[in-house]
Amino acid sequence: MNPFALSYRANQVLSIAILMIIWWVFEAVPMPVVALIPIILFPSFGIAPIEKVVKNYADPVVFLFMGGFIMALAIEKWDLHKRMALGIIRITGTNGNRIILGFIFATGFLSLWLSNTATTMMMFPIAISVIHIIKIHNKNEKSVNNFSLVLMLSIAYASNFAVGTIIATPPNVAYVGYIKNRFNYTIGFVDWLVLFLPLTLLLLFMLYWVLVKIMYPNSIKHSNEAAEAIKEAQAELGSMNIAEKRVLFIFTLIVILWIAKDFLNELQHYLLLDDTIISMSGALLLFLIPSGGKTEKKGQLMSWLDTKKMAWDVLLLFGGGIALAGALETSNLIQELGSGLAGITTSNTFLLILIVTTIAVFLSELISNLALVIILSPILTSLAILLHINPLLLGVPMTLGASCASMFPMGTPSNAIVFAKGHISIQDMMRTGFVLNIICIILITFFCWLFLPMMLKMNL
């Protein structure tokens, strides 16, 4: 069958993608096993040689995850996550909705300046500990389950929806760079901030309202008894021991390096840093540095036995997602989609923005959002020039939409990280993500249609 009249190779890849998605959605076999399908089918059908396919399972982002997971395990091993979680709950109170709101805006703010992956990795172990504490002090199983699900999803989606700065997401950086190269025009940092920080706030409030008030309400109220128990738990933890201090130092060092890596790379050229190098360096330090002091857990801060609890399945899952995305790109499936877009002759700007945003949001569930922007930017720019409209009116909503994938774990690194712990089923993520995708499409479309012409004026 070839209902979309694609080339033979593109149709093969699309068929395999549909097969993997169906197996993922219905969990016909374990999700990491589905992620191994490209290793078998891509070389068998001549789509890609096996040497090229298996390289995707050792992609830098996989090792970025690995380093982050090891850091999270170390924080958990030495109970540092409990200390962080108890401190957050002391500030927000024990009301479930306030805790979630606090996490959404803390995560969103951090993600404006850090990579989505780094932000989610920082918040992930803290959220896990908060969930554990809430479970202890609340016996209503449905409320606790809803709270746990929403808190996990909130971290991922708040990271994705923080699009208010140029450096907030890789698609933003890629598109601004493309416009600079194509038209020698620089979209100012402040211009982007002024326009899209309000959109970020709107998306974060929407996220809170949809998840907490509509889809997964919880009845976790403030409890004086729970507040007292949290004070007692903080007292029981006592002062930080040497091992906690050392883990906290490494964690802080990683965060600082993630924030300052671009500045450090400009300052010197002997030691070039990126997110993966920093993440793996932190993991290595945990296996090198001794725990110190008199403790039952002697030896280094981390031992290899500790990694038995790591989400190896998610590393495989993301490797499979990268392999599939690579095949979608090399088979020219995206370019054929772009050619189909070029056939659009409507002059209705609102409708064009809606179509482009919808395609970007749903296509980024399957393909790297960065790759999507790189591929679609020249196609949409040519289409805009052909239709005599400002290229930003199509390119910017496409860029924003590419960051909002919410349905699949492999849609964004943030989704994959929160899926790893097992609080979220694929059905929950798909159902919730579909609703959020639709709302994001509507908000981004209206926002760009109304405000882009006023705020970003270009003479191209």
Secondary structure as the mmCIF struct_conf table of DSSP 4:
data_model
#
loop_
_struct_conf.conf_type_id
_struct_conf.id
_struct_conf.beg_label_comp_id
_struct_conf.beg_label_asym_id
_struct_conf.beg_label_seq_id
_struct_conf.end_label_comp_id
_struct_conf.end_label_asym_id
_struct_conf.end_label_seq_id
TURN_TY1_P TURN_TY1_P1 PRO A 3 PHE A 4
HELX_RH_AL_P HELX_RH_AL_P1 TYR A 8 PHE A 26
TURN_TY1_P TURN_TY1_P2 GLU A 27 GLU A 27
BEND BEND1 ALA A 28 VAL A 29
HELX_RH_AL_P HELX_RH_AL_P2 MET A 31 VAL A 34
TURN_TY1_P TURN_TY1_P3 ALA A 35 LEU A 36
HELX_RH_AL_P HELX_RH_AL_P3 ILE A 37 SER A 44
TURN_TY1_P TURN_TY1_P4 PHE A 45 GLY A 46
BEND BEND2 ILE A 47 ALA A 48
HELX_RH_AL_P HELX_RH_AL_P4 ILE A 50 LYS A 55
HELX_RH_3T_P HELX_RH_3T_P1 ASN A 56 ALA A 58
HELX_RH_AL_P HELX_RH_AL_P5 PRO A 60 LYS A 77
TURN_TY1_P TURN_TY1_P5 TRP A 78 ASP A 79
HELX_RH_AL_P HELX_RH_AL_P6 LEU A 80 THR A 92
BEND BEND3 THR A 94 THR A 94
HELX_RH_AL_P HELX_RH_AL_P7 GLY A 96 SER A 111
TURN_TY1_P TURN_TY1_P6 LEU A 112 TRP A 113
BEND BEND4 LEU A 114 LEU A 114
HELX_RH_AL_P HELX_RH_AL_P8 ASN A 116 HIS A 137
HELX_RH_AL_P HELX_RH_AL_P9 GLU A 141 PHE A 161
BEND BEND5 GLY A 164 THR A 165
TURN_TY1_P TURN_TY1_P7 ILE A 166 ILE A 167
BEND BEND6 ALA A 168 THR A 169
HELX_RH_AL_P HELX_RH_AL_P10 PRO A 170 PHE A 183
BEND BEND7 ASN A 184 ASN A 184
HELX_LH_PP_P HELX_LH_PP_P1 THR A 186 GLY A 188
HELX_RH_AL_P HELX_RH_AL_P11 PHE A 189 TYR A 208
HELX_RH_PI_P HELX_RH_PI_P1 TRP A 209 MET A 215
BEND BEND8 TYR A 216 TYR A 216
HELX_RH_AL_P HELX_RH_AL_P12 ASN A 224 LEU A 237
BEND BEND9 SER A 239 SER A 239
HELX_RH_AL_P HELX_RH_AL_P13 ILE A 242 LEU A 267
BEND BEND10 HIS A 269 LEU A 271
HELX_RH_AL_P HELX_RH_AL_P14 ASP A 275 LEU A 288
BEND BEND11 ILE A 289 ILE A 289
STRN STRN1 PRO A 290 PRO A 290
BEND BEND12 GLY A 293 LYS A 294
BEND BEND13 GLU A 296 LYS A 297
BEND BEND14 GLY A 299 GLY A 299
STRN STRN2 GLN A 300 GLN A 300
BEND BEND15 LEU A 301 LEU A 301
HELX_RH_3T_P HELX_RH_3T_P2 TRP A 304 LYS A 309
BEND BEND16 MET A 310 MET A 310
HELX_RH_AL_P HELX_RH_AL_P15 TRP A 312 THR A 330
TURN_TY1_P TURN_TY1_P8 SER A 331 ASN A 332
HELX_RH_AL_P HELX_RH_AL_P16 LEU A 333 ALA A 342
TURN_TY1_P TURN_TY1_P9 GLY A 343 GLY A 343
HELX_RH_AL_P HELX_RH_AL_P17 THR A 349 LEU A 363
TURN_TY1_P TURN_TY1_P10 SER A 364 LEU A 366
BEND BEND17 ILE A 367 ILE A 367
HELX_RH_AL_P HELX_RH_AL_P18 ASN A 369 LEU A 386
TURN_TY1_P TURN_TY1_P11 LEU A 387 HIS A 388
BEND BEND18 ILE A 389 ILE A 389
TURN_TY1_P TURN_TY1_P12 PRO A 391 PRO A 391
HELX_RH_AL_P HELX_RH_AL_P19 LEU A 392 ALA A 402
TURN_TY1_P TURN_TY1_P13 SER A 403 SER A 403
BEND BEND19 MET A 407 PHE A 408
TURN_TY1_P TURN_TY1_P14 PRO A 409 MET A 410
BEND BEND20 GLY A 411 THR A 412
HELX_RH_AL_P HELX_RH_AL_P20 PRO A 413 PHE A 419
TURN_TY1_P TURN_TY1_P15 ALA A 420 LYS A 421
BEND BEND21 GLY A 422 ILE A 424
HELX_RH_AL_P HELX_RH_AL_P21 ILE A 426 MET A 455
#
